[in-house]
Amino acid sequence: MRFIVLFDLPTVSKKDKKSYVEFRRYLLQNGYDRNRAASR
C-alpha cells in the first residue's frame, strides 16, 4: 500500500521553521521517502 503525503507548513518565524524540520524528520524516520516530481 502506498500513501502520498503532501504538506505545506508556514516557515515565517524561527519557531515555524523548527516545527517544519521536526515534522519532516518525523516523516523520514518513519519510513516516508522524499521524492520530487520533475517540473514540466
N, CA, C and O atoms as a GROMACS GRO file, in nm:
protein
  160
    1MET      N    1   0.084  -0.116   0.000
    1MET     CA    2   0.000   0.000   0.000
    1MET      C    3   0.089   0.124   0.000
    1MET      O    4   0.191   0.128   0.069
    2ARG      N    5   0.051   0.223  -0.077
    2ARG     CA    6   0.129   0.346  -0.084
    2ARG      C    7   0.043   0.465  -0.046
    2ARG      O    8  -0.077   0.470  -0.074
    3PHE      N    9   0.107   0.560   0.018
    3PHE     CA   10   0.043   0.685   0.055
    3PHE      C   11   0.122   0.800  -0.004
    3PHE      O   12   0.245   0.794  -0.013
    4ILE      N   13   0.053   0.901  -0.042
    4ILE     CA   14   0.119   1.024  -0.085
    4ILE      C   15   0.088   1.128   0.020
    4ILE      O   16  -0.028   1.158   0.048
    5VAL      N   17   0.193   1.184   0.078
    5VAL     CA   18   0.176   1.285   0.183
    5VAL      C   19   0.228   1.417   0.130
    5VAL      O   20   0.346   1.430   0.095
    6LEU      N   21   0.141   1.514   0.125
    6LEU     CA   22   0.179   1.648   0.083
    6LEU      C   23   0.154   1.742   0.200
    6LEU      O   24   0.051   1.734   0.267
    7PHE      N   25   0.248   1.830   0.225
    7PHE     CA   26   0.228   1.926   0.333
    7PHE      C   27   0.295   2.056   0.298
    7PHE      O   28   0.401   2.059   0.234
    8ASP      N   29   0.233   2.162   0.340
    8ASP     CA   30   0.285   2.296   0.316
    8ASP      C   31   0.271   2.372   0.448
    8ASP      O   32   0.165   2.426   0.479
    9LEU      N   33   0.376   2.375   0.524
    9LEU     CA   34   0.372   2.442   0.654
    9LEU      C   35   0.436   2.580   0.644
    9LEU      O   36   0.537   2.596   0.575
   10PRO      N   37   0.379   2.678   0.711
   10PRO     CA   38   0.439   2.812   0.707
   10PRO      C   39   0.576   2.812   0.775
   10PRO      O   40   0.594   2.749   0.879
   11THR      N   41   0.670   2.883   0.717
   11THR     CA   42   0.804   2.891   0.776
   11THR      C   43   0.845   3.038   0.786
   11THR      O   44   0.953   3.077   0.743
   12VAL      N   45   0.758   3.118   0.845
   12VAL     CA   46   0.782   3.262   0.857
   12VAL      C   47   0.877   3.291   0.973
   12VAL      O   48   0.973   3.366   0.957
   13SER      N   49   0.850   3.233   1.087
   13SER     CA   50   0.934   3.259   1.204
   13SER      C   51   1.028   3.140   1.230
   13SER      O   52   1.014   3.035   1.168
   14LYS      N   53   1.121   3.160   1.321
   14LYS     CA   54   1.213   3.051   1.357
   14LYS      C   55   1.138   2.935   1.420
   14LYS      O   56   1.173   2.818   1.399
   15LYS      N   57   1.034   2.966   1.497
   15LYS     CA   58   0.953   2.861   1.560
   15LYS      C   59   0.882   2.778   1.453
   15LYS      O   60   0.875   2.655   1.464
   16ASP      N   61   0.829   2.845   1.349
   16ASP     CA   62   0.765   2.775   1.238
   16ASP      C   63   0.864   2.685   1.166
   16ASP      O   64   0.833   2.570   1.134
   17LYS      N   65   0.982   2.736   1.141
   17LYS     CA   66   1.087   2.659   1.072
   17LYS      C   67   1.124   2.535   1.153
   17LYS      O   68   1.142   2.427   1.097
   18LYS      N   69   1.136   2.551   1.285
   18LYS     CA   70   1.169   2.438   1.372
   18LYS      C   71   1.059   2.331   1.367
   18LYS      O   72   1.088   2.212   1.361
   19SER      N   73   0.934   2.375   1.369
   19SER     CA   74   0.821   2.281   1.360
   19SER      C   75   0.824   2.205   1.228
   19SER      O   76   0.801   2.084   1.225
   20TYR      N   77   0.853   2.276   1.119
   20TYR     CA   78   0.863   2.213   0.987
   20TYR      C   79   0.973   2.108   0.986
   20TYR      O   80   0.951   1.996   0.940
   21VAL      N   81   1.090   2.142   1.037
   21VAL     CA   82   1.204   2.050   1.036
   21VAL      C   83   1.173   1.926   1.121
   21VAL      O   84   1.205   1.814   1.081
   22GLU      N   85   1.112   1.945   1.236
   22GLU     CA   86   1.077   1.832   1.323
   22GLU      C   87   0.975   1.740   1.256
   22GLU      O   88   0.988   1.618   1.263
   23PHE      N   89   0.874   1.799   1.190
   23PHE     CA   90   0.773   1.718   1.121
   23PHE      C   91   0.834   1.641   1.006
   23PHE      O   92   0.803   1.524   0.986
   24ARG      N   93   0.921   1.707   0.929
   24ARG     CA   94   0.988   1.641   0.816
   24ARG      C   95   1.076   1.525   0.865
   24ARG      O   96   1.075   1.418   0.805
   25ARG      N   97   1.150   1.548   0.971
   25ARG     CA   98   1.235   1.441   1.028
   25ARG      C   99   1.150   1.325   1.076
   25ARG      O  100   1.186   1.209   1.057
   26TYR      N  101   1.036   1.356   1.139
   26TYR     CA  102   0.944   1.252   1.186
   26TYR      C  103   0.899   1.165   1.069
   26TYR      O  104   0.900   1.042   1.079
   27LEU      N  105   0.860   1.228   0.959
   27LEU     CA  106   0.816   1.151   0.841
   27LEU      C  107   0.929   1.064   0.787
   27LEU      O  108   0.908   0.947   0.758
   28LEU      N  109   1.048   1.121   0.774
   28LEU     CA  110   1.161   1.046   0.720
   28LEU      C  111   1.200   0.929   0.811
   28LEU      O  112   1.234   0.822   0.762
   29GLN      N  113   1.195   0.950   0.942
   29GLN     CA  114   1.231   0.845   1.037
   29GLN      C  115   1.128   0.733   1.041
   29GLN      O  116   1.158   0.621   1.083
   30ASN      N  117   1.006   0.762   0.997
   30ASN     CA  118   0.900   0.662   1.000
   30ASN      C  119   0.872   0.601   0.863
   30ASN      O  120   0.764   0.548   0.838
   31GLY      N  121   0.970   0.610   0.775
   31GLY     CA  122   0.963   0.537   0.650
   31GLY      C  123   0.911   0.612   0.530
   31GLY      O  124   0.902   0.554   0.421
   32TYR      N  125   0.876   0.737   0.545
   32TYR     CA  126   0.832   0.814   0.429
   32TYR      C  127   0.954   0.860   0.352
   32TYR      O  128   1.055   0.899   0.411
   33ASP      N  129   0.945   0.854   0.222
   33ASP     CA  130   1.058   0.886   0.137
   33ASP      C  131   1.035   1.020   0.068
   33ASP      O  132   0.921   1.054   0.034
   34ARG      N  133   1.140   1.094   0.048
   34ARG     CA  134   1.130   1.223  -0.021
   34ARG      C  135   1.147   1.198  -0.170
   34ARG      O  136   1.249   1.145  -0.215
   35ASN      N  137   1.046   1.238  -0.246
   35ASN     CA  138   1.051   1.217  -0.390
   35ASN      C  139   0.988   1.339  -0.456
   35ASN      O  140   0.871   1.369  -0.434
   36ARG      N  141   1.065   1.409  -0.536
   36ARG     CA  142   1.014   1.528  -0.604
   36ARG      C  143   0.986   1.497  -0.749
   36ARG      O  144   1.067   1.434  -0.817
   37ALA      N  145   0.872   1.542  -0.796
   37ALA     CA  146   0.838   1.525  -0.937
   37ALA      C  147   0.907   1.634  -1.018
   37ALA      O  148   0.922   1.747  -0.970
   38ALA      N  149   0.948   1.600  -1.137
   38ALA     CA  150   1.014   1.698  -1.224
   38ALA      C  151   0.912   1.796  -1.278
   38ALA      O  152   0.802   1.756  -1.317
   39SER      N  153   0.946   1.923  -1.281
   39SER     CA  154   0.858   2.026  -1.336
   39SER      C  155   0.864   2.021  -1.487
   39SER      O  156   0.970   2.004  -1.547
   40ARG      N  157   0.748   2.037  -1.547
   40ARG     CA  158   0.746   2.038  -1.694
   40ARG      C  159   0.678   2.159  -1.743
   40ARG      O  160   0.666   2.179  -1.864
   0.00000   0.00000   0.00000
